[in-house]
Amino acid sequence: MAPEQDYELVIRGEIGDRFAAAFAGMRLERVSGRTVLAGPVRDQAELHGLIERIGELGLELVSVNPAPAPTHHRRDRP
């Protein structure tokens, strides 16, 4: 089984906090007329479930993006 992957799902419009319960475990960030749902997703089934829930709530999905992996800066030593 693949490890969890962080995703960002971008929704058109700034949705209210009442939607937070529908997306438990995800952070809601409102930015410039859009809402970004961000957080860990266990597998493809959970990702598809989130996408379905967005549609069922009548929200418009703009994009789905894997969040960039954290970068660790390595210092080269002589």
Phi and psi restraints in degrees (range 20) as a CNS / XPLOR table:
assign (resid 1 and name C) (resid 2 and name N)
       (resid 2 and name CA) (resid 2 and name C) 1.0 -71.9 20.0 2
assign (resid 2 and name N) (resid 2 and name CA)
       (resid 2 and name C) (resid 3 and name N) 1.0 150.0 20.0 2
assign (resid 2 and name C) (resid 3 and name N)
       (resid 3 and name CA) (resid 3 and name C) 1.0 -70.3 20.0 2
assign (resid 3 and name N) (resid 3 and name CA)
       (resid 3 and name C) (resid 4 and name N) 1.0 163.5 20.0 2
assign (resid 3 and name C) (resid 4 and name N)
       (resid 4 and name CA) (resid 4 and name C) 1.0 -56.2 20.0 2
assign (resid 4 and name N) (resid 4 and name CA)
       (resid 4 and name C) (resid 5 and name N) 1.0 147.8 20.0 2
assign (resid 4 and name C) (resid 5 and name N)
       (resid 5 and name CA) (resid 5 and name C) 1.0 -126.4 20.0 2
assign (resid 5 and name N) (resid 5 and name CA)
       (resid 5 and name C) (resid 6 and name N) 1.0 135.3 20.0 2
assign (resid 5 and name C) (resid 6 and name N)
       (resid 6 and name CA) (resid 6 and name C) 1.0 -79.4 20.0 2
assign (resid 6 and name N) (resid 6 and name CA)
       (resid 6 and name C) (resid 7 and name N) 1.0 138.9 20.0 2
assign (resid 6 and name C) (resid 7 and name N)
       (resid 7 and name CA) (resid 7 and name C) 1.0 -129.2 20.0 2
assign (resid 7 and name N) (resid 7 and name CA)
       (resid 7 and name C) (resid 8 and name N) 1.0 157.1 20.0 2
assign (resid 7 and name C) (resid 8 and name N)
       (resid 8 and name CA) (resid 8 and name C) 1.0 -122.8 20.0 2
assign (resid 8 and name N) (resid 8 and name CA)
       (resid 8 and name C) (resid 9 and name N) 1.0 121.3 20.0 2
assign (resid 8 and name C) (resid 9 and name N)
       (resid 9 and name CA) (resid 9 and name C) 1.0 -109.9 20.0 2
assign (resid 9 and name N) (resid 9 and name CA)
       (resid 9 and name C) (resid 10 and name N) 1.0 120.7 20.0 2
assign (resid 9 and name C) (resid 10 and name N)
       (resid 10 and name CA) (resid 10 and name C) 1.0 -101.1 20.0 2
assign (resid 10 and name N) (resid 10 and name CA)
       (resid 10 and name C) (resid 11 and name N) 1.0 127.8 20.0 2
assign (resid 10 and name C) (resid 11 and name N)
       (resid 11 and name CA) (resid 11 and name C) 1.0 -116.7 20.0 2
assign (resid 11 and name N) (resid 11 and name CA)
       (resid 11 and name C) (resid 12 and name N) 1.0 136.7 20.0 2
assign (resid 11 and name C) (resid 12 and name N)
       (resid 12 and name CA) (resid 12 and name C) 1.0 -69.6 20.0 2
assign (resid 12 and name N) (resid 12 and name CA)
       (resid 12 and name C) (resid 13 and name N) 1.0 131.8 20.0 2
assign (resid 12 and name C) (resid 13 and name N)
       (resid 13 and name CA) (resid 13 and name C) 1.0 94.9 20.0 2
assign (resid 13 and name N) (resid 13 and name CA)
       (resid 13 and name C) (resid 14 and name N) 1.0 156.8 20.0 2
assign (resid 13 and name C) (resid 14 and name N)
       (resid 14 and name CA) (resid 14 and name C) 1.0 -97.9 20.0 2
assign (resid 14 and name N) (resid 14 and name CA)
       (resid 14 and name C) (resid 15 and name N) 1.0 99.0 20.0 2
assign (resid 14 and name C) (resid 15 and name N)
       (resid 15 and name CA) (resid 15 and name C) 1.0 -77.5 20.0 2
assign (resid 15 and name N) (resid 15 and name CA)
       (resid 15 and name C) (resid 16 and name N) 1.0 153.8 20.0 2
assign (resid 15 and name C) (resid 16 and name N)
       (resid 16 and name CA) (resid 16 and name C) 1.0 -82.5 20.0 2
assign (resid 16 and name N) (resid 16 and name CA)
       (resid 16 and name C) (resid 17 and name N) 1.0 169.5 20.0 2
assign (resid 16 and name C) (resid 17 and name N)
       (resid 17 and name CA) (resid 17 and name C) 1.0 -62.9 20.0 2
assign (resid 17 and name N) (resid 17 and name CA)
       (resid 17 and name C) (resid 18 and name N) 1.0 -19.5 20.0 2
assign (resid 17 and name C) (resid 18 and name N)
       (resid 18 and name CA) (resid 18 and name C) 1.0 -63.0 20.0 2
assign (resid 18 and name N) (resid 18 and name CA)
       (resid 18 and name C) (resid 19 and name N) 1.0 -18.8 20.0 2
assign (resid 18 and name C) (resid 19 and name N)
       (resid 19 and name CA) (resid 19 and name C) 1.0 -84.8 20.0 2
assign (resid 19 and name N) (resid 19 and name CA)
       (resid 19 and name C) (resid 20 and name N) 1.0 -11.0 20.0 2
assign (resid 19 and name C) (resid 20 and name N)
       (resid 20 and name CA) (resid 20 and name C) 1.0 -56.9 20.0 2
assign (resid 20 and name N) (resid 20 and name CA)
       (resid 20 and name C) (resid 21 and name N) 1.0 -40.0 20.0 2
assign (resid 20 and name C) (resid 21 and name N)
       (resid 21 and name CA) (resid 21 and name C) 1.0 -63.9 20.0 2
assign (resid 21 and name N) (resid 21 and name CA)
       (resid 21 and name C) (resid 22 and name N) 1.0 -30.5 20.0 2
assign (resid 21 and name C) (resid 22 and name N)
       (resid 22 and name CA) (resid 22 and name C) 1.0 -71.5 20.0 2
assign (resid 22 and name N) (resid 22 and name CA)
       (resid 22 and name C) (resid 23 and name N) 1.0 -17.5 20.0 2
assign (resid 22 and name C) (resid 23 and name N)
       (resid 23 and name CA) (resid 23 and name C) 1.0 -127.0 20.0 2
assign (resid 23 and name N) (resid 23 and name CA)
       (resid 23 and name C) (resid 24 and name N) 1.0 48.6 20.0 2
assign (resid 23 and name C) (resid 24 and name N)
       (resid 24 and name CA) (resid 24 and name C) 1.0 -54.9 20.0 2
assign (resid 24 and name N) (resid 24 and name CA)
       (resid 24 and name C) (resid 25 and name N) 1.0 136.9 20.0 2
assign (resid 24 and name C) (resid 25 and name N)
       (resid 25 and name CA) (resid 25 and name C) 1.0 90.6 20.0 2
assign (resid 25 and name N) (resid 25 and name CA)
       (resid 25 and name C) (resid 26 and name N) 1.0 -7.3 20.0 2
assign (resid 25 and name C) (resid 26 and name N)
       (resid 26 and name CA) (resid 26 and name C) 1.0 -109.2 20.0 2
assign (resid 26 and name N) (resid 26 and name CA)
       (resid 26 and name C) (resid 27 and name N) 1.0 147.0 20.0 2
assign (resid 26 and name C) (resid 27 and name N)
       (resid 27 and name CA) (resid 27 and name C) 1.0 -87.7 20.0 2
assign (resid 27 and name N) (resid 27 and name CA)
       (resid 27 and name C) (resid 28 and name N) 1.0 139.8 20.0 2
assign (resid 27 and name C) (resid 28 and name N)
       (resid 28 and name CA) (resid 28 and name C) 1.0 -105.7 20.0 2
assign (resid 28 and name N) (resid 28 and name CA)
       (resid 28 and name C) (resid 29 and name N) 1.0 120.4 20.0 2
assign (resid 28 and name C) (resid 29 and name N)
       (resid 29 and name CA) (resid 29 and name C) 1.0 -122.4 20.0 2
assign (resid 29 and name N) (resid 29 and name CA)
       (resid 29 and name C) (resid 30 and name N) 1.0 125.7 20.0 2
assign (resid 29 and name C) (resid 30 and name N)
       (resid 30 and name CA) (resid 30 and name C) 1.0 -100.1 20.0 2
assign (resid 30 and name N) (resid 30 and name CA)
       (resid 30 and name C) (resid 31 and name N) 1.0 123.4 20.0 2
assign (resid 30 and name C) (resid 31 and name N)
       (resid 31 and name CA) (resid 31 and name C) 1.0 -141.9 20.0 2
assign (resid 31 and name N) (resid 31 and name CA)
       (resid 31 and name C) (resid 32 and name N) 1.0 119.3 20.0 2
assign (resid 31 and name C) (resid 32 and name N)
       (resid 32 and name CA) (resid 32 and name C) 1.0 46.7 20.0 2
assign (resid 32 and name N) (resid 32 and name CA)
       (resid 32 and name C) (resid 33 and name N) 1.0 52.7 20.0 2
assign (resid 32 and name C) (resid 33 and name N)
       (resid 33 and name CA) (resid 33 and name C) 1.0 78.8 20.0 2
assign (resid 33 and name N) (resid 33 and name CA)
       (resid 33 and name C) (resid 34 and name N) 1.0 12.3 20.0 2
assign (resid 33 and name C) (resid 34 and name N)
       (resid 34 and name CA) (resid 34 and name C) 1.0 -134.4 20.0 2
assign (resid 34 and name N) (resid 34 and name CA)
       (resid 34 and name C) (resid 35 and name N) 1.0 160.1 20.0 2
assign (resid 34 and name C) (resid 35 and name N)
       (resid 35 and name CA) (resid 35 and name C) 1.0 -119.3 20.0 2
assign (resid 35 and name N) (resid 35 and name CA)
       (resid 35 and name C) (resid 36 and name N) 1.0 132.1 20.0 2
assign (resid 35 and name C) (resid 36 and name N)
       (resid 36 and name CA) (resid 36 and name C) 1.0 -108.4 20.0 2
assign (resid 36 and name N) (resid 36 and name CA)
       (resid 36 and name C) (resid 37 and name N) 1.0 121.7 20.0 2
assign (resid 36 and name C) (resid 37 and name N)
       (resid 37 and name CA) (resid 37 and name C) 1.0 -93.8 20.0 2
assign (resid 37 and name N) (resid 37 and name CA)
       (resid 37 and name C) (resid 38 and name N) 1.0 123.4 20.0 2
assign (resid 37 and name C) (resid 38 and name N)
       (resid 38 and name CA) (resid 38 and name C) 1.0 -132.7 20.0 2
assign (resid 38 and name N) (resid 38 and name CA)
       (resid 38 and name C) (resid 39 and name N) 1.0 139.7 20.0 2
assign (resid 38 and name C) (resid 39 and name N)
       (resid 39 and name CA) (resid 39 and name C) 1.0 160.8 20.0 2
assign (resid 39 and name N) (resid 39 and name CA)
       (resid 39 and name C) (resid 40 and name N) 1.0 -180.0 20.0 2
assign (resid 39 and name C) (resid 40 and name N)
       (resid 40 and name CA) (resid 40 and name C) 1.0 -75.8 20.0 2
assign (resid 40 and name N) (resid 40 and name CA)
       (resid 40 and name C) (resid 41 and name N) 1.0 141.8 20.0 2
assign (resid 40 and name C) (resid 41 and name N)
       (resid 41 and name CA) (resid 41 and name C) 1.0 -125.6 20.0 2
assign (resid 41 and name N) (resid 41 and name CA)
       (resid 41 and name C) (resid 42 and name N) 1.0 125.5 20.0 2
assign (resid 41 and name C) (resid 42 and name N)
       (resid 42 and name CA) (resid 42 and name C) 1.0 -66.0 20.0 2
assign (resid 42 and name N) (resid 42 and name CA)
       (resid 42 and name C) (resid 43 and name N) 1.0 -42.8 20.0 2
assign (resid 42 and name C) (resid 43 and name N)
       (resid 43 and name CA) (resid 43 and name C) 1.0 -162.0 20.0 2
assign (resid 43 and name N) (resid 43 and name CA)
       (resid 43 and name C) (resid 44 and name N) 1.0 179.9 20.0 2
assign (resid 43 and name C) (resid 44 and name N)
       (resid 44 and name CA) (resid 44 and name C) 1.0 -62.8 20.0 2
assign (resid 44 and name N) (resid 44 and name CA)
       (resid 44 and name C) (resid 45 and name N) 1.0 -34.8 20.0 2
assign (resid 44 and name C) (resid 45 and name N)
       (resid 45 and name CA) (resid 45 and name C) 1.0 -62.1 20.0 2
assign (resid 45 and name N) (resid 45 and name CA)
       (resid 45 and name C) (resid 46 and name N) 1.0 -42.5 20.0 2
assign (resid 45 and name C) (resid 46 and name N)
       (resid 46 and name CA) (resid 46 and name C) 1.0 -67.2 20.0 2
assign (resid 46 and name N) (resid 46 and name CA)
       (resid 46 and name C) (resid 47 and name N) 1.0 -39.4 20.0 2
assign (resid 46 and name C) (resid 47 and name N)
       (resid 47 and name CA) (resid 47 and name C) 1.0 -61.3 20.0 2
assign (resid 47 and name N) (resid 47 and name CA)
       (resid 47 and name C) (resid 48 and name N) 1.0 -45.9 20.0 2
assign (resid 47 and name C) (resid 48 and name N)
       (resid 48 and name CA) (resid 48 and name C) 1.0 -63.9 20.0 2
assign (resid 48 and name N) (resid 48 and name CA)
       (resid 48 and name C) (resid 49 and name N) 1.0 -35.0 20.0 2
assign (resid 48 and name C) (resid 49 and name N)
       (resid 49 and name CA) (resid 49 and name C) 1.0 -63.6 20.0 2
assign (resid 49 and name N) (resid 49 and name CA)
       (resid 49 and name C) (resid 50 and name N) 1.0 -40.9 20.0 2
assign (resid 49 and name C) (resid 50 and name N)
       (resid 50 and name CA) (resid 50 and name C) 1.0 -64.4 20.0 2
assign (resid 50 and name N) (resid 50 and name CA)
       (resid 50 and name C) (resid 51 and name N) 1.0 -42.5 20.0 2
assign (resid 50 and name C) (resid 51 and name N)
       (resid 51 and name CA) (resid 51 and name C) 1.0 -63.2 20.0 2
assign (resid 51 and name N) (resid 51 and name CA)
       (resid 51 and name C) (resid 52 and name N) 1.0 -42.5 20.0 2
assign (resid 51 and name C) (resid 52 and name N)
       (resid 52 and name CA) (resid 52 and name C) 1.0 -61.9 20.0 2
assign (resid 52 and name N) (resid 52 and name CA)
       (resid 52 and name C) (resid 53 and name N) 1.0 -43.2 20.0 2
assign (resid 52 and name C) (resid 53 and name N)
       (resid 53 and name CA) (resid 53 and name C) 1.0 -61.7 20.0 2
assign (resid 53 and name N) (resid 53 and name CA)
       (resid 53 and name C) (resid 54 and name N) 1.0 -39.8 20.0 2
assign (resid 53 and name C) (resid 54 and name N)
       (resid 54 and name CA) (resid 54 and name C) 1.0 -58.5 20.0 2
assign (resid 54 and name N) (resid 54 and name CA)
       (resid 54 and name C) (resid 55 and name N) 1.0 -46.4 20.0 2
assign (resid 54 and name C) (resid 55 and name N)
       (resid 55 and name CA) (resid 55 and name C) 1.0 -65.1 20.0 2
assign (resid 55 and name N) (resid 55 and name CA)
       (resid 55 and name C) (resid 56 and name N) 1.0 -41.6 20.0 2
assign (resid 55 and name C) (resid 56 and name N)
       (resid 56 and name CA) (resid 56 and name C) 1.0 -62.8 20.0 2
assign (resid 56 and name N) (resid 56 and name CA)
       (resid 56 and name C) (resid 57 and name N) 1.0 -30.2 20.0 2
assign (resid 56 and name C) (resid 57 and name N)
       (resid 57 and name CA) (resid 57 and name C) 1.0 -84.8 20.0 2
assign (resid 57 and name N) (resid 57 and name CA)
       (resid 57 and name C) (resid 58 and name N) 1.0 0.8 20.0 2
assign (resid 57 and name C) (resid 58 and name N)
       (resid 58 and name CA) (resid 58 and name C) 1.0 75.9 20.0 2
assign (resid 58 and name N) (resid 58 and name CA)
       (resid 58 and name C) (resid 59 and name N) 1.0 21.2 20.0 2
assign (resid 58 and name C) (resid 59 and name N)
       (resid 59 and name CA) (resid 59 and name C) 1.0 -93.9 20.0 2
assign (resid 59 and name N) (resid 59 and name CA)
       (resid 59 and name C) (resid 60 and name N) 1.0 153.0 20.0 2
assign (resid 59 and name C) (resid 60 and name N)
       (resid 60 and name CA) (resid 60 and name C) 1.0 -99.9 20.0 2
assign (resid 60 and name N) (resid 60 and name CA)
       (resid 60 and name C) (resid 61 and name N) 1.0 116.5 20.0 2
assign (resid 60 and name C) (resid 61 and name N)
       (resid 61 and name CA) (resid 61 and name C) 1.0 -80.2 20.0 2
assign (resid 61 and name N) (resid 61 and name CA)
       (resid 61 and name C) (resid 62 and name N) 1.0 127.3 20.0 2
assign (resid 61 and name C) (resid 62 and name N)
       (resid 62 and name CA) (resid 62 and name C) 1.0 -96.3 20.0 2
assign (resid 62 and name N) (resid 62 and name CA)
       (resid 62 and name C) (resid 63 and name N) 1.0 -44.8 20.0 2
assign (resid 62 and name C) (resid 63 and name N)
       (resid 63 and name CA) (resid 63 and name C) 1.0 -160.0 20.0 2
assign (resid 63 and name N) (resid 63 and name CA)
       (resid 63 and name C) (resid 64 and name N) 1.0 159.2 20.0 2
assign (resid 63 and name C) (resid 64 and name N)
       (resid 64 and name CA) (resid 64 and name C) 1.0 -128.5 20.0 2
assign (resid 64 and name N) (resid 64 and name CA)
       (resid 64 and name C) (resid 65 and name N) 1.0 122.7 20.0 2
assign (resid 64 and name C) (resid 65 and name N)
       (resid 65 and name CA) (resid 65 and name C) 1.0 -134.5 20.0 2
assign (resid 65 and name N) (resid 65 and name CA)
       (resid 65 and name C) (resid 66 and name N) 1.0 132.4 20.0 2
assign (resid 65 and name C) (resid 66 and name N)
       (resid 66 and name CA) (resid 66 and name C) 1.0 -66.3 20.0 2
assign (resid 66 and name N) (resid 66 and name CA)
       (resid 66 and name C) (resid 67 and name N) 1.0 135.5 20.0 2
assign (resid 66 and name C) (resid 67 and name N)
       (resid 67 and name CA) (resid 67 and name C) 1.0 -72.4 20.0 2
assign (resid 67 and name N) (resid 67 and name CA)
       (resid 67 and name C) (resid 68 and name N) 1.0 143.6 20.0 2
assign (resid 67 and name C) (resid 68 and name N)
       (resid 68 and name CA) (resid 68 and name C) 1.0 -62.3 20.0 2
assign (resid 68 and name N) (resid 68 and name CA)
       (resid 68 and name C) (resid 69 and name N) 1.0 142.2 20.0 2
assign (resid 68 and name C) (resid 69 and name N)
       (resid 69 and name CA) (resid 69 and name C) 1.0 -67.7 20.0 2
assign (resid 69 and name N) (resid 69 and name CA)
       (resid 69 and name C) (resid 70 and name N) 1.0 145.4 20.0 2
assign (resid 69 and name C) (resid 70 and name N)
       (resid 70 and name CA) (resid 70 and name C) 1.0 -61.6 20.0 2
assign (resid 70 and name N) (resid 70 and name CA)
       (resid 70 and name C) (resid 71 and name N) 1.0 139.5 20.0 2
assign (resid 70 and name C) (resid 71 and name N)
       (resid 71 and name CA) (resid 71 and name C) 1.0 -99.0 20.0 2
assign (resid 71 and name N) (resid 71 and name CA)
       (resid 71 and name C) (resid 72 and name N) 1.0 136.6 20.0 2
assign (resid 71 and name C) (resid 72 and name N)
       (resid 72 and name CA) (resid 72 and name C) 1.0 -111.8 20.0 2
assign (resid 72 and name N) (resid 72 and name CA)
       (resid 72 and name C) (resid 73 and name N) 1.0 118.7 20.0 2
assign (resid 72 and name C) (resid 73 and name N)
       (resid 73 and name CA) (resid 73 and name C) 1.0 -79.1 20.0 2
assign (resid 73 and name N) (resid 73 and name CA)
       (resid 73 and name C) (resid 74 and name N) 1.0 124.5 20.0 2
assign (resid 73 and name C) (resid 74 and name N)
       (resid 74 and name CA) (resid 74 and name C) 1.0 -99.2 20.0 2
assign (resid 74 and name N) (resid 74 and name CA)
       (resid 74 and name C) (resid 75 and name N) 1.0 133.4 20.0 2
assign (resid 74 and name C) (resid 75 and name N)
       (resid 75 and name CA) (resid 75 and name C) 1.0 -93.9 20.0 2
assign (resid 75 and name N) (resid 75 and name CA)
       (resid 75 and name C) (resid 76 and name N) 1.0 123.6 20.0 2
assign (resid 75 and name C) (resid 76 and name N)
       (resid 76 and name CA) (resid 76 and name C) 1.0 -76.5 20.0 2
assign (resid 76 and name N) (resid 76 and name CA)
       (resid 76 and name C) (resid 77 and name N) 1.0 133.5 20.0 2
assign (resid 76 and name C) (resid 77 and name N)
       (resid 77 and name CA) (resid 77 and name C) 1.0 -113.1 20.0 2
assign (resid 77 and name N) (resid 77 and name CA)
       (resid 77 and name C) (resid 78 and name N) 1.0 137.9 20.0 2
